[in-house]
Amino acid sequence: MESTSPPRADLFDPATIAALGRIEIIARWIVDGFMSGLHRSPRKGFSVEFADHRPYQPGDDLRYVDWKIAARADRWVVKQFEEETNLRATIVLDVSRSMDWSGAASRLTKLAYAERLCAALALLLIRQRDAVGLIRFDERVQSSVPPRARNAQWRRIIGALTESGSGRASDAPAGLAQAAKLIKRPGMVVLISDLLMDMPAVERAVRSLRALGHDITVMHVIDPAERSLSMAGEAVFVDPESDLAVPATVSEVRDAYRDAVDDAIREWRSTLAGAGARYEVISTDSPFGVPLRQAFAARERLP
């Protein structure tokens, strides 16, 4: 009798899997499915280094008592250690108003897709013993969670994903600058955004991070409707971040619109490659396993 493997959540339609539970439950299913699809475990292990002392408390492991200080100062203190992980990573998430949009009721908004991707990517990194943090930005930095590798860190990231946002503008350079402050040694930065923002400013911020030795991956989140303009008839095109409204007949602008989007994607790809960053276009109808695989491949290329 042939055995059939259970369906993997990382290969499900993203809107279907997202409808089945809370964000943390979905992220666990996605990562479990993704990990089951790997042919080997990439975990390389980790070590710890001394960080600080704290006063001894009843129940502390006596192995970590600093006996030299106890003998010299008649004071019991315990050594505290900080995990030296494979990698320190920060996810920088755009939560501006333009992200809170979907071209069809059957699809997740770009923001809902990105939030679930963030949760899954953070959990995946933590399971690799990597330290991971999160920055959320719109017109300013809304949340800043410093990278940690402990299991409780994922709960902090899930909590941050529920905080307020959706300001009109997208200040990615501010988010990337905050990432540089959080990672004290060369690490990995993942920017997740629809990139409706000033390209030269983003390029300068990416170059600054690269100069500090950080590896940069940019995930350009796009709704399928933003590429094809499949609607018909008269329409009013509205910029959600500036409220600029332009009426047009769809059939008359469809080809020019598609060419403009393709040109923008090519320009982002070229500009970011020139700045030393990896660039990936992520469609909101793609299973979560697609961007996870791309992020994981970037992680594996790091020393």
RODO-2510 file (C-alpha; in nm, 4 decimals, decimal comma):
residues 303
     n   res          X          Y          Z
     1     m     0,0000     0,0000     0,0000
     2     e     0,1375     0,3414    -0,0925
     3     s     0,1749     0,5905     0,1895
     4     t     0,0740     0,9455     0,1181
     5     s     0,2429     1,2359     0,2913
     6     p     0,0147     1,4889     0,4626
     7     p    -0,0278     1,8150     0,2687
     8     r     0,2357     2,0747     0,3541
     9     a     0,1017     2,4089     0,4769
    10     d     0,3893     2,5976     0,3128
    11     l     0,2524     2,4848    -0,0253
    12     f    -0,1136     2,5832     0,0420
    13     d    -0,2873     2,8792    -0,1153
    14     p    -0,1946     3,1612     0,1281
    15     a    -0,5502     3,2911     0,1740
    16     t    -0,6818     2,9404     0,2414
    17     i    -0,4197     2,8564     0,5035
    18     a    -0,4523     3,2018     0,6660
    19     a    -0,8252     3,1458     0,7189
    20     l    -0,7625     2,8360     0,9327
    21     g    -0,6329     2,9985     1,2496
    22     r    -0,4402     3,2709     1,4286
    23     i    -0,1177     3,4025     1,2841
    24     e     0,1073     3,2106     1,5253
    25     i    -0,0699     2,8805     1,4531
    26     i    -0,0458     2,9338     1,0779
    27     a     0,3218     3,0261     1,1036
    28     r     0,3978     2,7048     1,2952
    29     w     0,2192     2,4957     1,0313
    30     i     0,4041     2,6742     0,7518
    31     v     0,7458     2,6280     0,9122
    32     d     0,6747     2,2650     1,0046
    33     g     0,5843     2,1960     0,6419
    34     f     0,8855     2,3839     0,5116
    35     m     1,1262     2,2030     0,7458
    36     s     0,9796     1,8660     0,6509
    37     g     1,0636     1,9450     0,2892
    38     l     1,4327     2,0000     0,3601
    39     h     1,6609     1,7087     0,2810
    40     r     1,8888     1,7870     0,5735
    41     s     1,8861     1,9906     0,8901
    42     p     2,0810     2,3119     0,8374
    43     r     2,1320     2,3687     1,2100
    44     k     2,4984     2,4290     1,2772
    45     g     2,4767     2,4592     1,6531
    46     f     2,5675     2,7529     1,8744
    47     s     2,7841     2,8455     2,1675
    48     v     2,7566     3,0942     2,4511
    49     e     2,9799     3,3751     2,5709
    50     f     2,9968     3,5512     2,9065
    51     a     2,7801     3,8628     2,9253
    52     d     2,7464     3,9871     3,2864
    53     h     2,6995     3,8997     3,6541
    54     r     2,3816     3,9091     3,8614
    55     p     2,3182     3,8374     4,2311
    56     y     2,2805     3,4701     4,3243
    57     q     1,9229     3,3559     4,3907
    58     p     1,8173     3,0331     4,5673
    59     g     1,7776     2,7583     4,3081
    60     d     2,0444     2,8931     4,0681
    61     d     2,2765     2,6322     3,9195
    62     l     2,5940     2,6302     4,1343
    63     r     2,8031     2,5634     3,8244
    64     y     2,7544     2,9262     3,7235
    65     v     2,8514     3,0838     4,0580
    66     d     3,1645     3,2977     4,0187
    67     w     3,3686     3,1489     4,3021
    68     k     3,6569     3,3941     4,2578
    69     i     3,4293     3,6879     4,3382
    70     a     3,2718     3,4907     4,6242
    71     a     3,6156     3,4294     4,7794
    72     r     3,7472     3,7799     4,7225
    73     a     3,4433     3,9929     4,8037
    74     d     3,2314     3,7539     5,0124
    75     r     2,9521     3,8118     4,7608
    76     w     2,7745     3,5444     4,5624
    77     v     2,7067     3,6297     4,1995
    78     v     2,6068     3,4168     3,9018
    79     k     2,7596     3,4387     3,5561
    80     q     2,5110     3,5254     3,2843
    81     f     2,5732     3,4170     2,9285
    82     e     2,4584     3,5472     2,5920
    83     e     2,3963     3,3068     2,3084
    84     e     2,6468     3,3321     2,0257
    85     t     2,4258     3,2342     1,7382
    86     n     2,4842     3,1382     1,3769
    87     l     2,3400     3,4672     1,2592
    88     r     2,1777     3,7893     1,3733
    89     a     1,8864     3,8892     1,1507
    90     t     1,6333     4,1706     1,1464
    91     i     1,3100     4,1699     0,9454
    92     v     1,2065     4,5213     0,8375
    93     l     0,8331     4,5298     0,7569
    94     d     0,6444     4,8039     0,5711
    95     v     0,3041     4,8592     0,7398
    96     s     0,2048     5,1729     0,5469
    97     r    -0,1432     5,2255     0,4054
    98     s    -0,0562     5,1041     0,0560
    99     m     0,0259     4,7618     0,2008
   100     d    -0,3272     4,7221     0,3379
   101     w    -0,4767     4,6470    -0,0042
   102     s    -0,5881     4,3491    -0,2077
   103     g    -0,7049     4,3330    -0,5676
   104     a    -0,9569     4,0577    -0,4897
   105     a    -1,1647     3,9571    -0,1897
   106     s    -1,0334     3,6016    -0,2246
   107     r    -0,6731     3,7125    -0,1631
   108     l    -0,4904     3,8391     0,1433
   109     t    -0,3944     4,2042     0,1509
   110     k    -0,0270     4,2670     0,0941
   111     l     0,0074     4,3507     0,4642
   112     a    -0,1723     4,0364     0,5857
   113     y     0,0463     3,8257     0,3576
   114     a     0,3623     4,0030     0,4740
   115     e     0,2731     3,9695     0,8428
   116     r     0,2297     3,5930     0,8123
   117     l     0,5504     3,5706     0,6148
   118     c     0,7284     3,7672     0,8910
   119     a     0,5950     3,5354     1,1610
   120     a     0,6999     3,2243     0,9677
   121     l     1,0421     3,3605     0,8745
   122     a     1,1118     3,4660     1,2347
   123     l     1,0151     3,1224     1,3649
   124     l     1,2268     2,9505     1,0996
   125     l     1,5330     3,1579     1,1946
   126     i     1,4829     3,0966     1,5667
   127     r     1,4630     2,7234     1,5019
   128     q     1,8032     2,7527     1,3337
   129     r     1,9390     2,9087     1,6557
   130     d     1,9612     3,2447     1,4811
   131     a     1,8873     3,5686     1,6635
   132     v     1,6033     3,7536     1,4929
   133     g     1,4391     4,0904     1,5480
   134     l     1,1612     4,2945     1,3870
   135     i     1,1166     4,6558     1,2800
   136     r     0,7803     4,7835     1,1574
   137     f     0,7601     5,1171     0,9793
   138     d     0,5196     5,3410     0,7943
   139     e     0,5983     5,7146     0,7908
   140     r     0,8101     5,6435     1,0992
   141     v     0,9388     5,3431     1,2922
   142     q     0,6383     5,1914     1,4734
   143     s     0,7975     4,8876     1,6419
   144     s     1,1539     4,7868     1,7194
   145     v     1,2289     4,4411     1,8627
   146     p     1,6054     4,3780     1,9040
   147     p     1,7346     4,0431     1,7754
   148     r     1,7339     3,7537     2,0227
   149     a     1,7581     3,3773     1,9768
   150     r     1,5505     3,2630     2,2733
   151     n     1,2156     3,0897     2,2241
   152     a     1,0309     3,3747     2,3983
   153     q     1,1528     3,6078     2,1247
   154     w     0,8997     3,4752     1,8774
   155     r     0,6151     3,5716     2,1106
   156     r     0,7545     3,9246     2,1250
   157     i     0,7586     3,9399     1,7464
   158     i     0,4013     3,8061     1,7218
   159     g     0,2951     4,0720     1,9728
   160     a     0,4667     4,3468     1,7723
   161     l     0,2855     4,2373     1,4557
   162     t    -0,0457     4,3306     1,6221
   163     e     0,0618     4,6873     1,7021
   164     s    -0,0747     4,9908     1,5194
   165     g     0,0538     5,1191     1,1871
   166     s    -0,0904     5,2079     0,8449
   167     g     0,0440     5,5606     0,8217
   168     r     0,0299     5,7091     0,4738
   169     a     0,3957     5,7252     0,3855
   170     s     0,6681     5,4570     0,3736
   171     d     0,9984     5,5609     0,5292
   172     a     1,2066     5,2510     0,4564
   173     p     1,5396     5,4311     0,5116
   174     a     1,4372     5,5003     0,8730
   175     g     1,3516     5,1338     0,9227
   176     l     1,6788     5,0202     0,7670
   177     a     1,8771     5,2715     0,9750
   178     q     1,7133     5,1310     1,2888
   179     a     1,8120     4,7809     1,1763
   180     a     2,1750     4,8941     1,1616
   181     k     2,1508     5,0111     1,5230
   182     l     2,0086     4,6773     1,6389
   183     i     2,2682     4,4513     1,4756
   184     k     2,6079     4,5184     1,6314
   185     r     2,8002     4,2852     1,4019
   186     p     2,7484     4,1857     1,0358
   187     g     2,4193     4,0026     0,9941
   188     m     2,1151     3,9631     0,7725
   189     v     1,8461     4,2243     0,7006
   190     v     1,5236     4,1331     0,5190
   191     l     1,3091     4,4229     0,3927
   192     i     0,9472     4,3249     0,3121
   193     s     0,7559     4,6007     0,1319
   194     d     0,5529     4,6919    -0,1755
   195     l     0,8297     4,9480    -0,2475
   196     l     0,5927     5,2360    -0,3212
   197     m     0,8596     5,4755    -0,2032
   198     d     1,1574     5,6830    -0,3108
   199     m     1,4091     5,4542    -0,4833
   200     p     1,7256     5,6671    -0,4385
   201     a     1,6638     5,6953    -0,0624
   202     v     1,6239     5,3185    -0,0298
   203     e     1,9364     5,2634    -0,2381
   204     r     2,1404     5,4918    -0,0085
   205     a     2,0122     5,3090     0,3013
   206     v     2,0964     4,9689     0,1509
   207     r     2,4456     5,0854     0,0576
   208     s     2,5001     5,2045     0,4154
   209     l     2,4019     4,8641     0,5524
   210     r     2,6229     4,6854     0,3014
   211     a     2,9155     4,9081     0,4039
   212     l     2,8695     4,7757     0,7581
   213     g     2,8940     4,4201     0,6280
   214     h     2,5246     4,3251     0,6441
   215     d     2,3609     4,0911     0,3915
   216     i     2,0417     4,2470     0,2480
   217     t     1,7411     4,0734     0,0935
   218     v     1,4507     4,2836    -0,0373
   219     m     1,1144     4,1088    -0,0845
   220     h     0,8919     4,3153    -0,3126
   221     v     0,5332     4,2188    -0,2248
   222     i     0,2898     4,2645    -0,5140
   223     d    -0,0783     4,1784    -0,5566
   224     p    -0,1437     4,0060    -0,8922
   225     a    -0,3879     4,2842    -0,9850
   226     e    -0,1041     4,5357    -0,9630
   227     r     0,0736     4,3634    -1,2499
   228     s    -0,2088     4,2721    -1,4880
   229     l    -0,4773     4,5439    -1,4449
   230     s    -0,7421     4,2865    -1,5387
   231     m    -1,0452     4,5057    -1,4616
   232     a    -1,2525     4,6653    -1,7377
   233     g    -1,4505     4,9845    -1,7988
   234     e    -1,3969     5,3223    -1,6349
   235     a    -1,1941     5,3434    -1,3157
   236     v    -1,0475     5,5965    -1,0765
   237     f    -0,6907     5,5151    -0,9762
   238     v    -0,6129     5,6365    -0,6230
   239     d    -0,2741     5,6534    -0,4514
   240     p    -0,3568     5,5378    -0,0951
   241     e    -0,0614     5,7263     0,0521
   242     s    -0,1240     6,0663    -0,1128
   243     d    -0,4975     6,0372    -0,2045
   244     l    -0,4147     6,1499    -0,5588
   245     a    -0,7035     6,0309    -0,7834
   246     v    -0,6796     5,9901    -1,1621
   247     p    -0,9850     5,8774    -1,3715
   248     a    -0,9118     5,6646    -1,6787
   249     t    -1,0550     5,4068    -1,9166
   250     v    -0,8825     5,0803    -1,8232
   251     s    -0,8534     4,9469    -2,1768
   252     e    -0,6714     5,2623    -2,2852
   253     v    -0,4088     5,2479    -2,0130
   254     r    -0,3691     4,8709    -1,9588
   255     d    -0,0675     4,8166    -2,1858
   256     a     0,1078     5,1342    -2,0724
   257     y     0,0371     5,0445    -1,7100
   258     r     0,1775     4,6916    -1,7477
   259     d     0,4892     4,8283    -1,9179
   260     a     0,5347     5,0848    -1,6390
   261     v     0,5108     4,8146    -1,3691
   262     d     0,7571     4,5893    -1,5526
   263     d     0,9942     4,8847    -1,5954
   264     a     0,9689     4,9643    -1,2227
   265     i     1,0488     4,6038    -1,1294
   266     r     1,3491     4,6014    -1,3631
   267     e     1,4711     4,9303    -1,2195
   268     w     1,4360     4,8079    -0,8593
   269     r     1,6171     4,4856    -0,9488
   270     s     1,9031     4,6711    -1,1184
   271     t     1,9324     4,9417    -0,8516
   272     l     1,9311     4,7015    -0,5576
   273     a     2,1726     4,4622    -0,7278
   274     g     2,4053     4,7566    -0,7844
   275     a     2,3783     4,8403    -0,4142
   276     g     2,4678     4,4814    -0,3220
   277     a     2,1219     4,3541    -0,2200
   278     r     1,9239     4,0499    -0,3327
   279     y     1,5830     4,1324    -0,4779
   280     e     1,2813     3,9034    -0,5040
   281     v     0,9291     3,9751    -0,6332
   282     i     0,6716     3,8007    -0,4133
   283     s     0,3118     3,7685    -0,5355
   284     t     0,0430     3,7498    -0,2673
   285     d    -0,1062     3,4418    -0,4329
   286     s     0,2234     3,2505    -0,3978
   287     p     0,2411     2,9825    -0,1246
   288     f     0,4453     3,0994     0,1745
   289     g     0,7020     2,8316     0,1001
   290     v     0,8201     3,0342    -0,2028
   291     p     0,9553     3,3401    -0,0145
   292     l     1,0689     3,1204     0,2769
   293     r     1,2799     2,9161     0,0380
   294     q     1,4330     3,2337    -0,1061
   295     a     1,5108     3,3779     0,2393
   296     f     1,6488     3,0473     0,3591
   297     a     1,8749     3,0198     0,0555
   298     a     2,0106     3,3677     0,1325
   299     r     2,0773     3,2595     0,4922
   300     e     2,2618     2,9461     0,3810
   301     r     2,4951     3,1485     0,1578
   302     l     2,6205     3,3452     0,4574
   303     p     2,9404     3,2298     0,6326
***
